[in-house]
Every structure is written in structure tokens, then in C-alpha cells.
Amino acid sequence: MSVAFRLMGRRAENGDRCSPVLRIALLVVLAASPANAVEPPVQEDRELSQLIEALESRDAAVRQDAIGRLERMGPAARLAAPTLAKCLSDPDSGVRVGAAYALARVGPDPSAAPGLARLVRTEGSGSEVAAEALVMVGAQAVPAVVPLLTLERDASNQAKNGVWQRAAEILGRIGPPALPALVKALRDPNRRAAAAIAIGDIGPDAARAVPTLVSVADPNDFASLFVYEALGKIGPRAAAGVPALAAGTKAADPGIRNDAAQALGKIGPRAVAAVGALDEMLRGERETHERREQVSVSGELVALHALAAIGPGASSALPEIRKALQHRNSTVREAAQAAIAKIEGATASSPSPTTTPVETSQ
């Protein structure tokens, strides 16, 4: 029994009652006494030390077993993270992939970033969990991930693999801390597409990337599909990109035209300076469709949606929009009606029989 208990017990035997102050003082002494201190989890510490030591075993099976047990321990095995990071360079594929899974559960150490980036590039089965762990590392993982943005092409000029897209996803999820590196990557033609995807994933918080996005936008460049999409995802804060997007609506490639128009729609009323370009795009798409029935109507639809999103400021395009009410395709007719309603500030009504042509598949 502690001294405090003995003292309180002796006073009780003598019929005395401890004063409140004395009782509090005795309880404080009792709580601070070594006999009542919480014992450290010696057993857990010993097990963790043994598992960390096992990670350096010459036997791959022992290393894999230790990794599995550390993964099950989760954050309690945080001290093992630096050694697990070293396992990402292990000659055994199972150990490398297992270490990535363990780091994702334990909580990765910044020193793991280069090894995790290698897994994203080379290990099909481990690339997804390695990507997740890199997101957890955060800003300190950016230098290791940026090289993966490079778009590698095969002999037919097609993208060789999806590593660049996965890298873009990682940096997009890391968010604004990755922006300085992404803006720099935009200037590299081989990294531009992936960098633009990541910037778009960051969204409005990536507004400071707009000047660089505008400077690299080129209607004749495949990467502009992603540059225009990024400007659209940034939204109204990308209003400085409206002239570049207006130029994009004149691109030869229909996909680039459509992406430019969609981005203008997402910028909304602040894209009013592009109404003329969208009007011209709508007219060009309509005339093409009239000459060739078997043509996609997607260009007309995106132009109509963009003009609708701009609203009353797009009133100069109303004559061309009204022509779409006679379109063969019902979806285009409905989009035209909705655009007129948004621009005129009215509620769309059902088309009258005189303005409803015979339906076709296109």
C-alpha cells in the first residue's frame, strides 16, 4: 500500500477525517507515484523492434511476413516507415509491392517517395497503392512524381502507357502544393498534357496557373485538349483565358473545338467576349451537318450549352440559335430552346408543331 493510502487509513482508524485540502494533496501524490504510473507497452515495442529487424533478413519470405504484420499494425507501426521505405528497392517484387501496401497503412515516410514513384512506373500490381501512398506523403512527394508526367510514345506516336495519367492524378490530389512544379511542367511539351490534367483536377484553386495555360494553348496541339479542359475546371477565375478558348473553337480538330467551347460554358457570363466565336462555331457545325447528315451533333450541342451558360450577354447569337429549332435532331432542338430561355430570361416552352421537323437519328 502506498504512503498516501497508509496515511489516510491511519487517520480513519483514529476517527479523524482528512480535510478536503489534505485529501486532494494526498490524491495528487498517489497519482504521481511510480506504483500507479501506466506501464509502457513494452511487449508492443519489443515486437515492433523485432519486425523492423526482420525487414533486413536475407530470407525474402521472412521480410514479406514482417511487412504483412506491420501492415496489420497500421499507424502503431509508424516507426517502421523509414525501413519499409528501403524495402521499396528490394530485389524481390513481392517485398517491394508489400512495402507499398504497408506504407499506405502505416503512414509513409517522405524518404519513401522515390521508391514509390518507381513502383508507379514499373509495378502493375503495386502502382495503384504506391500512388495512394504518394498522395499521403503530400508536397514532399512532388519532386519524385513530376518526372512521371512525361508522355512516352510508341512507334505509331500513341501514348505508350498510362503512367503519365496516374502521375497527373497523384499531383492533382496533392493539390495546390504541387502547382509550382505543374506550372513549370506545362512549358515542357512532353509533360504538358499530364500537367494540364493535374491542374484541372485542382480546380479553382489553380487559378494562378491560368497565365501559363494561356501561353501554351495551341489549337493545333493535341495537349490543348487538356489545357482547355483545365481552364474550364478552374471556371470563372480563368476568365483571362477566354481569348485563347475563343481561338480554340476554330480548331480543325472537332475534339479541340468542343473542349474549348465547353470550357467557355464553364466560365459562364465572364466569357461574353467569346459569343461571336461560339456563334460562328454553331453556324459552321450546322452547315456541315446540313451537307453531311451522318455527322455528330456534339459540336452544335456544346456551342448551344456554352451560349446558354453565358446567358443574356449572348443575345447577339439568338438568330443562329433559333435556326437550331429546325434541326433534325431533337436533342439539338431542346438545347436551342433551353439556350433561348436562358438568354431571354424566360422559361422554355414545348416546341410548336410548326417548328418540329421529322426526327432522324442524327
N, C-alpha and C positions, 0 to 999 in steps of 0.2 A: 504494500500500500504506500502511496506517495506521502511525503511530509505534509502536504496540504490536507489530504484526507485524514491523516492521523490527528492533525491539529483540530480539524472540525469535529472529528469523532470524540476527542478528549473533552472538548468544551460541551458537547452534547451529554456525555456521561456525567459531567459535573452540574448539569442542569442549566448551563449557560446557553444563551443564544448569541450567535455571531451577529454583529451589526451588519447592515447591508453593505457598508463600505468594505468591511473586512471580508465578507463573503465574496464580493466582486474581486477583491485583490487576490484572494486565495484561488478563485477560479482562473484568473489570468495566469497565475503561477502554474496551476495544474495544466492549462492548455499548452504552455510553453515548455513543459518538462519533457526531456528526452523519452521518457517512458510512454508518453502519449503522442509522440511525433509519428506521422504517417511514414511507414516503411517504404523506401523507393522500390520500384518494380524490378528488383534485382534479377529475377528469373527472365523477365522480358528482355532486359538489357543484355543478359548473357546470351539469349537465343539470337538476338539481332546481331551481336558481335560474331557469333558462330556462322550465321548466314552470310554476313559480309565477307568473312574469311573464306567461306565455301565458294564464293564467286570467283576466286582466284585458283580454284582447284585445277589440276591438269585433266581431270575427267569431265568431259562435256556433260555427261548425264548428271553429275553432282552439281555442276553450275546451273543446269536447267532446273533441277529440283529446288535449289536455293532461290532462284529467280521466281519460281512459282509460289513458293512460300512467302517471299517478300511481297509479291503482288497481292496475295490474300491478306497480308497485314495492313495494306493500304497506307494512309498517311502516318501511321505509327512507325513505319519503316523509313521515314524521311531521311534519316542519317545515311541510309544506304544509297541514296541517289547519285552521289559522285562516283561510287564504284560501279553502279549499274550503267552509268554513262560510258564508262570504259568498256563495258560488255558490248556496246554497240559496234565495236570494232573486232569482236570475237571472230575467230576463223569459222566457228560453227554457226550456220544460218539460224538454227533453232534458238541458240543463245541470243543472237542479235535481235531477232523478232520478239522473243520472250522479254528481253530487256526493255524494248519499246513499250510493250504492254504493261510491264511492271512500273515503268516511269510514269505512264499515264495515270496509274492508280496511286502511286506513292506521292507523285508531285515531282516533276522533272527539275533537275539542276541545270542552270544556264550552260554549264560545260557540256551538256548533252546535245546542244543544238547542232553542231557539225555532224555528229553521228546520226542523229535523227534525220537530218537533211539527206544524208547518203541513203538511208533506208527509203525515203520518199522516192528517190531516183531509181533505186536498184531492186528493192524487195517488193514484189507484187503483193504478197500476203501481209506484209507489215507496213506498207506505205500509208494505209488509212490511219492506223493507230499512231504511227510516227507523226503524221500531220496533226492529229489531235494533241499529241504531246507538245509539238512546236507551238501550237496556239496557246497552250498553258504556259510555256516559257515566256511568251509575250515579246515585248520590244527587243529583248536581248537575242531573240532568235532571228531577227530581220536580216542581219548580215549573212547568215548561213542560208537563208531561203532565197534571197534575191537572185543568185546565180541560176536557180532552178526556173526562173521566169523565161529563160532563153527558149525560143521556139525552134526546135530542131526539125528539119525537113528531110524526107527521103528522096530517092532519085526522081520521083514524079512530082516533087515540090509539095507533097502533102505533109501535114504535121505528123511527126514520127511517133509520138506517144502523148499521153495526157499529163505528163509531169508538169508542164507549164501551167496547165489549168488548175492542178492541185496546189501548186505554189501560189497562184493567184488567190485561190480560196483561203489558204492559210493567212496570207498577208491582209486580205480583206477582213478576216475575222479578228486579226490582231488590232486592226483599226487605225485611228489617227497616228499612233506612234510610228507606223510604217510609212506614212505619207512622204517624208523627205526622200527616202530611198525609192519610193514608187515614182515620184516626180522625176527623179534622175533617170530611172529606168525607161521612162517614156521617150527619152531622147535617143535611146538605142533601138533601131528598127527591129532587131531580133527579140527584144523584150517588150516592145510597145503594146502588143495585143494583150498579153497577160497583165501588164501593169495597169492598163486601162480597165480590165475586168475587176481587178482588186480595188481600184479607186471607185468604180461604180458600186461595188459591194459595201464600201464605207459610207456611201450616200452623201447627204447634205453636209456632213462634217468634213468632206473632202473638197470643199469649195476653194481652198487655196490652190488646188491643182488645176483650176479652170484655165488660167492663162497658158499653162504648158499644154494642156489638152487642145486648146485652140491653135496653138502654134504648130502642132504636129498633125492636125486634121488635114486629110488629103482625100478628096472624093474618089481618087483613082487607086487608093491604097486599101488593101484588104483589112488592115488593122483599124481603119476608120470605122468599121462596123462596131468595134468595141469602144472606140473613142467617143463616137456619137452616143452610144448607149450609156456610157459613163456620165456624159453631160446631162442626159435625160434623168438619170438616177439622182444626180445632185439637185435637179429640179430648178425652181425659181432662182436659186443662188447661182445658177450657171447662165444667167441672162447675158453675160458678156460673150457667150458662145453662140448667140443667135445668128450673127452674120455667117459664121462658119457652117452652122447647121443649114442655113438657107442655101448656101452653096452646095451642100451635100444633097439637097433634094433634086439637083440637076445631074447627079452622078449617072454614069452609063449603067452601072450595076444596080438592078432593082432592089437588091437587099440593102445596099448602102443608102439608096434613096429612101426606102421605107424606114430604116433606123434613124435617119436624120429627121424625117417627119414625125416619128414617134417621140423623139427627144423634144422637139418643139412643142408638141402637145403636153408633155410633162412639165415644161417650163411655164406653160399656160399664158395668161394675159401679158406677161412680160415679153412674150415672143411676138408681139404685134408687128414688129418690123419685118417679120418673115411671111406676112399674109400674102404678099404678092407672089413670093416663091411657091407657096403652097397652092395658091390659085392656079399658077402655071402648071404645077405638077398634076393637079386634079384634071386640068384640061388635057394635058398630054396623055395621061392614063386613059381618060375617056375616049380620046381619038384613037389610041392604039387598040382599045377594046372594040371599038366600032369597026375597025378594019379587020381585026382578027378575033373572032368570037372565043376561040379556045385560049384565052389569056386570063391569068389570075387577076382577080379584082382587089387584091390586097393593097396595091398602091392607092387606088381610089379610097378604100376604107381608111387607111392611115391618114391620108390627107384630110378627109372629112372629119375624122376624130380630132385631129390636131386643130383644125379651124374651129370646131365646136369648143374645144378646151380654151382657146384664146377668147372666145365669147364675142361681145358686142364690137370689139375692136376689129373683128374680121368681116364687118358688114360689106366691104368692097368686094368680097368673094361671093356674095349671095347670088348674083346672076349665074355663075358657074355651078354653084351648089344646087340651084333649082333645076338645072338640066339633069342632075343625077336623079331627080324624082321620076324621070322617064326611063331609068336604067332597066335592063332586062333582069338584073339580079335583085331579089327582094331585100337582101341584106344591105346592099348599097342604097336602095331607096329608103330603107329605115334609117340608115346612118345620115342620109341627106336631110331627112325630116328632123332628126334629133339635132343636127347642126343648125338648121334654120331656127329651131326653137331656142337653142342656147344663144344664138347671135341676136335674135329679135327679143329675147327675154320672154318668150311665150311657152305654153305647154303644147307639145307635139300632139297633133290630132291624126286620126286614121286617114290614109290617102283616099281620095275620092275615086270612084270607078273610072273617071276620065283620065286619071294620071297613073293608072295601074296597068302597065303593059303585060303581055303574055309572059309568064315565068319561063326561064330557061335555066339550065344547070350552071351557067357561068354568070 
